[in-house]
Amino acid sequence: MIRISSILDYSNDLSQVLKKFGLTPDRAALVAQDRANAIAILTHLLWKGQAYDYECMDSRKAAELAERIISENESTDSRYFSNRTSALSNSWNGLTDSTFDSGIVVSSEDGQYFCIWLEDED
């Protein structure tokens, strides 16, 4: 399952934003990322399944799609978050009831938030 959503929220409360995205409202589960790491994490999630590491799409296409998704949903002041520390990390803080879940949240100073979250089952 893939969740993709964009919301406007002026609370400056990332836990509240996670709740609006249908995720566990736990800001502490997220790790701040720079843009390059956010794209790398999203690329890996689009490329390989989380449960069995099977290829979901060609790695180059995944990289192009990740770059496009981030570019279309960011601004010059965007901040990036994930529940993973890196693209190759085998640990994460789950934010859904799925066996595996991970994604990227992009926040902007104007209250615009974007989330793409991928879930997988064992």
N, CA and C atoms as a LAMMPS dump frame, in Angstrom:
ITEM: TIMESTEP
0
ITEM: NUMBER OF ATOMS
366
ITEM: BOX BOUNDS ff ff ff
-5.0000000000000000e+02 5.0000000000000000e+02
-5.0000000000000000e+02 5.0000000000000000e+02
-5.0000000000000000e+02 5.0000000000000000e+02
ITEM: ATOMS id mol type element x y z
1 1 1 N 0.841 -1.162 0
2 1 2 C 0 0 0
3 1 3 C 0.895 1.237 0
4 2 1 N 0.493 2.244 -0.751
5 2 2 C 1.21 3.51 -0.788
6 2 3 C 0.241 4.618 -0.409
7 3 1 N 0.627 5.416 0.57
8 3 2 C -0.153 6.595 0.968
9 3 3 C 0.553 7.817 0.393
10 4 1 N -0.189 8.64 -0.318
11 4 2 C 0.343 9.895 -0.842
12 4 3 C -0.664 10.971 -0.514
13 5 1 N -0.195 12.006 0.17
14 5 2 C -1.119 13.047 0.581
15 5 3 C -0.379 14.36 0.779
16 6 1 N -1.124 15.426 0.612
17 6 2 C -0.616 16.76 0.864
18 6 3 C -1.651 17.497 1.703
19 7 1 N -1.19 18.174 2.745
20 7 2 C -2.12 18.911 3.606
21 7 3 C -1.542 20.284 3.942
22 8 1 N -2.405 21.13 4.417
23 8 2 C -2.026 22.435 4.931
24 8 3 C -2.313 22.425 6.426
25 9 1 N -1.297 22.741 7.235
26 9 2 C -1.456 22.718 8.683
27 9 3 C -0.543 23.792 9.27
28 10 1 N -1.12 24.701 10.032
29 10 2 C -0.356 25.808 10.6
30 10 3 C 0.03 25.576 12.061
31 11 1 N -0.192 24.392 12.586
32 11 2 C 0.077 24.134 14.004
33 11 3 C 1.565 24.043 14.326
34 12 1 N 2.394 23.774 13.32
35 12 2 C 3.826 23.543 13.524
36 12 3 C 4.059 22.361 14.466
37 13 1 N 3.121 21.417 14.459
38 13 2 C 3.171 20.227 15.308
39 13 3 C 3.232 18.999 14.401
40 14 1 N 4.442 18.468 14.222
41 14 2 C 4.621 17.348 13.304
42 14 3 C 3.849 16.103 13.743
43 15 1 N 3.655 15.906 15.026
44 15 2 C 2.843 14.777 15.493
45 15 3 C 1.404 14.918 14.995
46 16 1 N 0.855 16.116 15.064
47 16 2 C -0.501 16.375 14.567
48 16 3 C -0.577 16.142 13.062
49 17 1 N 0.458 16.546 12.348
50 17 2 C 0.51 16.344 10.894
51 17 3 C 0.526 14.85 10.578
52 18 1 N 1.327 14.076 11.304
53 18 2 C 1.359 12.625 11.082
54 18 3 C -0.024 12.02 11.28
55 19 1 N -0.72 12.459 12.301
56 19 2 C -2.078 11.967 12.562
57 19 3 C -2.994 12.264 11.378
58 20 1 N -2.893 13.454 10.81
59 20 2 C -3.712 13.819 9.648
60 20 3 C -3.385 12.951 8.438
61 21 1 N -2.158 12.462 8.365
62 21 2 C -1.77 11.562 7.275
63 21 3 C -2.195 10.114 7.551
64 22 1 N -2.78 9.856 8.705
65 22 2 C -3.198 8.5 9.05
66 22 3 C -2.075 7.667 9.629
67 23 1 N -1.015 8.316 10.083
68 23 2 C 0.124 7.639 10.681
69 23 3 C 0.1 7.829 12.192
70 24 1 N 0.848 7.017 12.915
71 24 2 C 0.952 7.161 14.354
72 24 3 C 1.518 8.552 14.656
73 25 1 N 0.857 9.33 15.482
74 25 2 C 1.288 10.703 15.74
75 25 3 C 2.468 10.794 16.709
76 26 1 N 3.631 10.331 16.263
77 26 2 C 4.817 10.297 17.115
78 26 3 C 5.988 10.979 16.412
79 27 1 N 6.146 12.266 16.618
80 27 2 C 7.221 13.056 16.005
81 27 3 C 8.587 12.451 16.323
82 28 1 N 8.729 11.86 17.488
83 28 2 C 10.006 11.285 17.909
84 28 3 C 10.44 10.111 17.027
85 29 1 N 9.517 9.523 16.282
86 29 2 C 9.844 8.399 15.402
87 29 3 C 10.517 8.849 14.107
88 30 1 N 10.511 10.149 13.846
89 30 2 C 11.07 10.668 12.604
90 30 3 C 12.49 11.187 12.791
91 31 1 N 13.273 11.018 11.733
92 31 2 C 14.652 11.486 11.694
93 31 3 C 14.741 12.563 10.619
94 32 1 N 15.29 13.714 10.962
95 32 2 C 15.485 14.771 9.968
96 32 3 C 16.497 14.295 8.928
97 33 1 N 16.228 14.61 7.676
98 33 2 C 17.087 14.219 6.563
99 33 3 C 17.444 15.455 5.751
100 34 1 N 18.542 15.394 5.015
101 34 2 C 18.765 16.424 4.02
102 34 3 C 18.076 15.961 2.734
103 35 1 N 18.009 16.833 1.75
104 35 2 C 17.282 16.532 0.514
105 35 3 C 17.836 15.278 -0.173
106 36 1 N 19.152 15.176 -0.266
107 36 2 C 19.769 14.028 -0.942
108 36 3 C 19.413 12.712 -0.258
109 37 1 N 19.438 12.688 1.061
110 37 2 C 19.075 11.466 1.783
111 37 3 C 17.596 11.146 1.629
112 38 1 N 16.745 12.176 1.623
113 38 2 C 15.315 11.936 1.42
114 38 3 C 15.066 11.29 0.061
115 39 1 N 15.737 11.783 -0.958
116 39 2 C 15.589 11.201 -2.296
117 39 3 C 16.148 9.782 -2.326
118 40 1 N 17.274 9.556 -1.681
119 40 2 C 17.865 8.206 -1.648
120 40 3 C 16.938 7.219 -0.942
121 41 1 N 16.354 7.627 0.175
122 41 2 C 15.421 6.752 0.891
123 41 3 C 14.212 6.444 0.03
124 42 1 N 13.63 7.469 -0.571
125 42 2 C 12.453 7.25 -1.422
126 42 3 C 12.805 6.396 -2.63
127 43 1 N 13.96 6.619 -3.221
128 43 2 C 14.406 5.787 -4.351
129 43 3 C 14.446 4.323 -3.948
130 44 1 N 15.053 4.038 -2.808
131 44 2 C 15.164 2.643 -2.358
132 44 3 C 13.787 2.032 -2.086
133 45 1 N 12.896 2.806 -1.49
134 45 2 C 11.55 2.298 -1.198
135 45 3 C 10.761 2.011 -2.472
136 46 1 N 10.946 2.831 -3.496
137 46 2 C 10.258 2.605 -4.774
138 46 3 C 10.892 1.446 -5.545
139 47 1 N 12.177 1.266 -5.393
140 47 2 C 12.928 0.247 -6.127
141 47 3 C 12.709 -1.148 -5.559
142 48 1 N 12.828 -1.3 -4.241
143 48 2 C 12.785 -2.629 -3.623
144 48 3 C 11.681 -2.737 -2.585
145 49 1 N 11.003 -3.877 -2.556
146 49 2 C 9.989 -4.139 -1.545
147 49 3 C 10.636 -4.25 -0.173
148 50 1 N 9.938 -3.8 0.843
149 50 2 C 10.505 -3.798 2.19
150 50 3 C 10.517 -5.183 2.827
151 51 1 N 9.54 -6.017 2.494
152 51 2 C 9.431 -7.32 3.152
153 51 3 C 10.462 -8.322 2.643
154 52 1 N 10.599 -8.432 1.333
155 52 2 C 11.47 -9.466 0.771
156 52 3 C 12.541 -8.928 -0.151
157 53 1 N 12.727 -7.612 -0.186
158 53 2 C 13.783 -6.981 -0.971
159 53 3 C 13.677 -7.31 -2.469
160 54 1 N 12.471 -7.574 -2.947
161 54 2 C 12.271 -7.851 -4.364
162 54 3 C 12.216 -6.525 -5.137
163 55 1 N 12.616 -6.586 -6.403
164 55 2 C 12.623 -5.375 -7.218
165 55 3 C 11.209 -5.026 -7.661
166 56 1 N 10.779 -3.814 -7.338
167 56 2 C 9.453 -3.324 -7.724
168 56 3 C 9.498 -2.569 -9.047
169 57 1 N 10.618 -1.915 -9.306
170 57 2 C 10.815 -1.191 -10.565
171 57 3 C 12.314 -1.036 -10.789
172 58 1 N 12.67 -0.702 -11.997
173 58 2 C 14.057 -0.477 -12.36
174 58 3 C 14.654 0.616 -11.458
175 59 1 N 15.871 0.432 -11.003
176 59 2 C 16.486 1.38 -10.069
177 59 3 C 16.622 2.784 -10.655
178 60 1 N 16.925 2.889 -11.948
179 60 2 C 17.018 4.224 -12.569
180 60 3 C 15.669 4.914 -12.615
181 61 1 N 14.619 4.152 -12.933
182 61 2 C 13.283 4.734 -12.955
183 61 3 C 12.857 5.15 -11.55
184 62 1 N 13.213 4.343 -10.561
185 62 2 C 12.895 4.683 -9.17
186 62 3 C 13.588 5.984 -8.764
187 63 1 N 14.848 6.147 -9.154
188 63 2 C 15.594 7.369 -8.832
189 63 3 C 14.968 8.585 -9.516
190 64 1 N 14.6 8.439 -10.771
191 64 2 C 13.954 9.546 -11.503
192 64 3 C 12.615 9.908 -10.877
193 65 1 N 11.84 8.898 -10.517
194 65 2 C 10.528 9.141 -9.916
195 65 3 C 10.674 9.79 -8.541
196 66 1 N 11.605 9.308 -7.737
197 66 2 C 11.83 9.895 -6.408
198 66 3 C 12.221 11.364 -6.526
199 67 1 N 13.126 11.665 -7.434
200 67 2 C 13.544 13.058 -7.655
201 67 3 C 12.353 13.919 -8.07
202 68 1 N 11.535 13.399 -8.973
203 68 2 C 10.376 14.156 -9.448
204 68 3 C 9.357 14.376 -8.33
205 69 1 N 9.085 13.333 -7.551
206 69 2 C 8.118 13.445 -6.449
207 69 3 C 8.573 14.508 -5.451
208 70 1 N 9.832 14.467 -5.061
209 70 2 C 10.349 15.448 -4.103
210 70 3 C 10.321 16.843 -4.722
211 71 1 N 10.802 16.984 -5.943
212 71 2 C 10.851 18.295 -6.603
213 71 3 C 9.483 18.947 -6.714
214 72 1 N 8.48 18.148 -6.989
215 72 2 C 7.128 18.684 -7.177
216 72 3 C 6.429 19.002 -5.862
217 73 1 N 7.021 18.604 -4.748
218 73 2 C 6.348 18.787 -3.45
219 73 3 C 7.235 19.464 -2.414
220 74 1 N 8.151 20.289 -2.87
221 74 2 C 9.047 20.993 -1.965
222 74 3 C 9.081 22.475 -2.319
223 75 1 N 9.638 23.24 -1.41
224 75 2 C 9.91 24.651 -1.66
225 75 3 C 11.336 24.927 -1.191
226 76 1 N 11.785 26.148 -1.327
227 76 2 C 13.173 26.461 -0.973
228 76 3 C 13.463 26.283 0.513
229 77 1 N 12.437 26.317 1.352
230 77 2 C 12.648 26.179 2.797
231 77 3 C 12.213 24.817 3.34
232 78 1 N 12.05 23.852 2.473
233 78 2 C 11.556 22.537 2.899
234 78 3 C 12.518 21.816 3.83
235 79 1 N 11.898 21.049 4.728
236 79 2 C 12.625 20.13 5.594
237 79 3 C 12.099 18.735 5.291
238 80 1 N 12.925 17.727 5.488
239 80 2 C 12.601 16.36 5.096
240 80 3 C 12.757 15.443 6.31
241 81 1 N 11.838 14.487 6.416
242 81 2 C 11.846 13.557 7.543
243 81 3 C 11.542 12.151 7.047
244 82 1 N 12.068 11.166 7.754
245 82 2 C 11.76 9.764 7.495
246 82 3 C 11.843 9.009 8.813
247 83 1 N 11.278 7.834 8.835
248 83 2 C 11.428 6.987 10.008
249 83 3 C 12.639 6.066 9.866
250 84 1 N 13.43 6.272 8.833
251 84 2 C 14.692 5.554 8.612
252 84 3 C 15.849 6.53 8.774
253 85 1 N 16.994 6.009 9.168
254 85 2 C 18.173 6.865 9.264
255 85 3 C 18.869 7.029 7.918
256 86 1 N 18.711 6.035 7.028
257 86 2 C 19.331 6.094 5.698
258 86 3 C 18.588 5.152 4.76
259 87 1 N 18.924 5.242 3.491
260 87 2 C 18.276 4.394 2.483
261 87 3 C 18.526 2.914 2.731
262 88 1 N 19.686 2.571 3.231
263 88 2 C 20.045 1.161 3.422
264 88 3 C 19.829 0.662 4.84
265 89 1 N 19.282 1.495 5.687
266 89 2 C 19.036 1.118 7.072
267 89 3 C 18.028 -0.03 7.157
268 90 1 N 18.323 -0.981 8.017
269 90 2 C 17.404 -2.093 8.253
270 90 3 C 16.556 -1.871 9.495
271 91 1 N 16.659 -0.695 10.079
272 91 2 C 15.833 -0.394 11.241
273 91 3 C 15.001 0.846 10.963
274 92 1 N 13.842 0.872 11.556
275 92 2 C 12.923 1.981 11.37
276 92 3 C 11.956 1.982 12.537
277 93 1 N 11.264 3.078 12.692
278 93 2 C 10.212 3.179 13.695
279 93 3 C 8.885 3.133 12.95
280 94 1 N 8.147 2.052 13.118
281 94 2 C 6.882 1.893 12.416
282 94 3 C 5.852 2.942 12.816
283 95 1 N 5.127 3.432 11.828
284 95 2 C 4.086 4.42 12.076
285 95 3 C 2.719 3.959 11.584
286 96 1 N 2.612 2.659 11.251
287 96 2 C 1.337 2.068 10.848
288 96 3 C 1.227 0.695 11.502
289 97 1 N 0.132 0.003 11.226
290 97 2 C -0.033 -1.358 11.725
291 97 3 C 0.59 -2.392 10.798
292 98 1 N 1.146 -1.968 9.681
293 98 2 C 1.783 -2.889 8.741
294 98 3 C 3.075 -3.446 9.328
295 99 1 N 3.486 -4.607 8.83
296 99 2 C 4.734 -5.211 9.284
297 99 3 C 5.918 -4.299 8.974
298 100 1 N 5.924 -3.731 7.782
299 100 2 C 6.975 -2.815 7.348
300 100 3 C 6.323 -1.533 6.864
301 101 1 N 6.877 -0.417 7.224
302 101 2 C 6.405 0.857 6.673
303 101 3 C 7.513 1.884 6.76
304 102 1 N 7.59 2.705 5.766
305 102 2 C 8.576 3.764 5.734
306 102 3 C 8.194 4.764 4.669
307 103 1 N 8.727 5.968 4.789
308 103 2 C 8.422 6.984 3.804
309 103 3 C 9.117 8.286 4.092
310 104 1 N 8.626 9.313 3.431
311 104 2 C 9.186 10.661 3.522
312 104 3 C 8.062 11.644 3.808
313 105 1 N 8.329 12.562 4.714
314 105 2 C 7.453 13.697 4.967
315 105 3 C 8.258 14.949 4.628
316 106 1 N 7.665 15.816 3.827
317 106 2 C 8.29 17.083 3.457
318 106 3 C 7.469 18.192 4.097
319 107 1 N 8.117 19.083 4.83
320 107 2 C 7.41 20.203 5.446
321 107 3 C 7.986 21.514 4.934
322 108 1 N 7.125 22.508 4.817
323 108 2 C 7.543 23.839 4.388
324 108 3 C 7.08 24.86 5.407
325 109 1 N 7.768 25.976 5.47
326 109 2 C 7.459 27.029 6.437
327 109 3 C 6.047 27.596 6.271
328 110 1 N 5.475 27.472 5.08
329 110 2 C 4.139 28.027 4.825
330 110 3 C 3.011 27.106 5.286
331 111 1 N 3.352 26.029 6.011
332 111 2 C 2.34 25.111 6.53
333 111 3 C 1.957 23.993 5.577
334 112 1 N 2.621 23.907 4.443
335 112 2 C 2.341 22.847 3.469
336 112 3 C 3.155 21.612 3.839
337 113 1 N 2.489 20.466 3.881
338 113 2 C 3.143 19.192 4.179
339 113 3 C 2.792 18.188 3.097
340 114 1 N 3.779 17.372 2.728
341 114 2 C 3.581 16.303 1.76
342 114 3 C 4.095 15.015 2.388
343 115 1 N 3.377 13.926 2.149
344 115 2 C 3.781 12.624 2.693
345 115 3 C 3.624 11.556 1.617
346 116 1 N 4.654 10.738 1.472
347 116 2 C 4.54 9.505 0.684
348 116 3 C 5.047 8.392 1.601
349 117 1 N 4.161 7.43 1.87
350 117 2 C 4.446 6.372 2.847
351 117 3 C 4.136 5.026 2.226
352 118 1 N 5.073 4.117 2.265
353 118 2 C 4.912 2.787 1.674
354 118 3 C 4.825 1.744 2.776
355 119 1 N 3.866 0.838 2.624
356 119 2 C 3.659 -0.216 3.604
357 119 3 C 3.794 -1.573 2.914
358 120 1 N 4.289 -2.56 3.654
359 120 2 C 4.456 -3.897 3.117
360 120 3 C 4.189 -4.898 4.231
361 121 1 N 3.779 -6.081 3.855
362 121 2 C 3.488 -7.145 4.832
363 121 3 C 4.417 -8.32 4.6
364 122 1 N 4.686 -9.015 5.678
365 122 2 C 5.53 -10.213 5.653
366 122 3 C 4.69 -11.427 5.366
